[in-house]
Amino acid sequence: MAWPNPLIHIVDDDPVFTKFILSHIQSNGYDRVKTFKSGEEFLGSLKENPAVVLLDFSLKGLNGLDVIRAIKRQKPRVKIVVVTVVNDPKLEDECLRIGAADYLVKEDTRMEAMKARVLDILHETVIDERRKYVVGAFAVIALIVLIYMMSGLLD
């Protein structure tokens, strides 16, 4: 049985960081990853149903708050992780209030912790997806058993 492998979207206009985080994610077994350089480009692909979005806050065009709001309007279950150089507690609070799952700051001194947190969120997402898969499978089995039992009663 193949378990769900979540689709991850990285929205960042910094090619060095994008390559860095993409390599980290893929080296940990997550191979369904797409990258985008702007919020507008990303929002056009939201119909692909990403499970997790790693979102830079400071993008050209739409900023992170605009993108978070748009995601939550269209796909409220998507986990959004803001990954940014902006170390501002008020902005962090606002991002979390409107729907981001986490707010991580890109700083040289925090890179290892940031990488670990990104993997934690991806692992949590896989567990959530597996749980849905198993619950769905049990529901199908229960329905089959119920039909079988009902057919025996009707004879």
C-alpha positions as CSV (number, residue, x, y, z in Angstrom):
1,M,0.0,0.0,0.0
2,A,1.4,3.4,-1.0
3,W,0.9,6.1,1.7
4,P,0.1,9.6,0.7
5,N,3.1,11.8,-0.1
6,P,2.0,15.4,0.5
7,L,2.3,18.0,-2.2
8,I,4.5,20.9,-1.0
9,H,4.6,24.3,-2.5
10,I,7.5,26.7,-1.9
11,V,6.7,30.4,-2.6
12,D,9.9,32.4,-2.4
13,D,11.6,34.9,-4.7
14,D,15.1,34.1,-3.3
15,P,16.6,31.4,-5.5
16,V,19.4,30.6,-3.0
17,F,16.9,29.9,-0.2
18,T,14.5,28.1,-2.4
19,K,17.3,25.7,-3.6
20,F,18.5,25.3,0.0
21,I,15.1,24.4,1.5
22,L,14.1,22.3,-1.6
23,S,17.2,20.2,-1.2
24,H,16.6,19.7,2.5
25,I,13.0,18.7,1.9
26,Q,13.8,16.3,-0.9
27,S,16.7,14.7,0.9
28,N,14.2,13.8,3.6
29,G,12.0,11.8,1.3
30,Y,9.5,14.4,0.1
31,D,9.6,14.4,-3.6
32,R,6.3,16.2,-4.5
33,V,7.5,19.7,-4.3
34,K,6.9,22.7,-6.6
35,T,8.4,26.1,-6.4
36,F,7.0,29.6,-7.2
37,K,8.6,33.0,-7.3
38,S,5.5,35.1,-6.6
39,G,2.2,34.9,-4.8
40,E,0.3,35.5,-8.0
41,E,2.1,32.6,-9.7
42,F,1.4,30.3,-6.8
43,L,-2.3,31.2,-6.4
44,G,-2.8,30.1,-10.0
45,S,-1.7,26.6,-8.9
46,L,-3.8,26.4,-5.7
47,K,-6.2,24.0,-7.5
48,E,-3.5,21.3,-7.3
49,N,-4.3,21.0,-3.6
50,P,-1.0,21.4,-1.8
51,A,-0.9,20.0,1.7
52,V,1.7,22.4,2.9
53,V,2.8,25.9,1.6
54,L,6.2,27.3,2.7
55,L,5.6,31.0,2.1
56,D,8.0,33.9,2.1
57,F,6.4,37.0,3.5
58,S,8.2,39.7,1.5
59,L,7.3,38.9,-2.1
60,K,7.0,41.3,-5.0
61,G,3.3,41.9,-5.7
62,L,1.1,40.2,-3.1
63,N,2.6,40.1,0.3
64,G,2.4,37.1,2.7
65,L,-0.8,38.3,4.4
66,D,-2.6,38.7,1.1
67,V,-1.5,35.2,0.1
68,I,-2.5,33.6,3.4
69,R,-5.9,35.2,3.2
70,A,-6.4,33.9,-0.4
71,I,-5.3,30.4,0.5
72,K,-7.6,30.2,3.5
73,R,-10.6,31.5,1.5
74,Q,-10.1,28.8,-1.2
75,K,-8.4,25.9,0.7
76,P,-8.8,26.3,4.4
77,R,-7.2,23.0,5.3
78,V,-3.8,23.9,3.7
79,K,-1.0,24.2,6.3
80,I,0.9,27.5,5.7
81,V,4.3,28.0,7.1
82,V,5.6,31.6,6.8
83,V,9.4,31.5,6.3
84,T,10.8,35.0,6.2
85,V,13.7,37.4,7.1
86,V,11.1,39.7,8.8
87,N,11.6,39.2,12.6
88,D,8.5,41.1,13.8
89,P,6.4,39.7,16.6
90,K,3.3,41.8,15.6
91,L,3.5,40.5,12.0
92,E,4.0,36.9,13.3
93,D,0.9,37.3,15.5
94,E,-1.1,38.6,12.5
95,C,0.0,35.7,10.2
96,L,-0.9,33.1,12.9
97,R,-4.2,34.8,13.6
98,I,-5.3,34.7,10.0
99,G,-4.3,31.1,9.5
100,A,-0.6,30.4,9.2
101,A,0.4,27.2,11.1
102,D,3.8,28.6,12.0
103,Y,6.1,31.6,11.4
104,L,9.8,30.9,11.0
105,V,12.6,33.5,10.7
106,K,15.4,33.0,8.2
107,E,18.5,33.8,10.2
108,D,21.9,32.1,10.0
109,T,21.7,31.3,13.7
110,R,18.3,29.7,13.4
111,M,18.7,27.7,10.2
112,E,19.0,24.3,11.8
113,A,16.0,24.9,14.0
114,M,14.0,26.2,11.0
115,K,14.9,23.1,9.0
116,A,13.9,20.8,11.8
117,R,10.6,22.7,12.3
118,V,9.8,22.4,8.6
119,L,10.4,18.7,8.7
120,D,8.2,18.4,11.9
121,I,5.3,20.1,10.0
122,L,5.8,17.9,7.0
123,H,5.8,14.8,9.2
124,E,2.6,16.0,11.0
125,T,1.0,16.5,7.7
126,V,1.8,13.0,6.6
127,I,0.4,11.6,9.8
128,D,-2.8,13.6,9.3
129,E,-3.1,12.3,5.7
130,R,-2.5,8.7,6.8
131,R,-5.1,9.1,9.5
132,K,-7.7,10.2,7.0
133,Y,-6.7,7.4,4.7
134,V,-7.1,4.8,7.5
135,V,-10.4,6.2,8.7
136,G,-11.7,6.2,5.1
137,A,-10.6,2.6,4.7
138,F,-12.3,1.5,7.9
139,A,-15.5,3.3,6.9
140,V,-15.5,1.4,3.6
141,I,-15.0,-1.9,5.5
142,A,-17.7,-1.1,7.9
143,L,-20.1,-0.3,5.1
144,I,-19.3,-3.6,3.4
145,V,-19.8,-5.5,6.6
146,L,-23.1,-3.7,7.2
147,I,-24.3,-4.5,3.6
148,Y,-23.3,-8.1,4.1
149,M,-25.1,-8.4,7.4
150,M,-28.2,-6.7,5.9
151,S,-28.3,-9.0,2.9
152,G,-28.2,-12.0,5.3
153,L,-31.1,-10.6,7.2
154,L,-33.2,-10.0,4.1
155,D,-33.0,-13.6,2.9
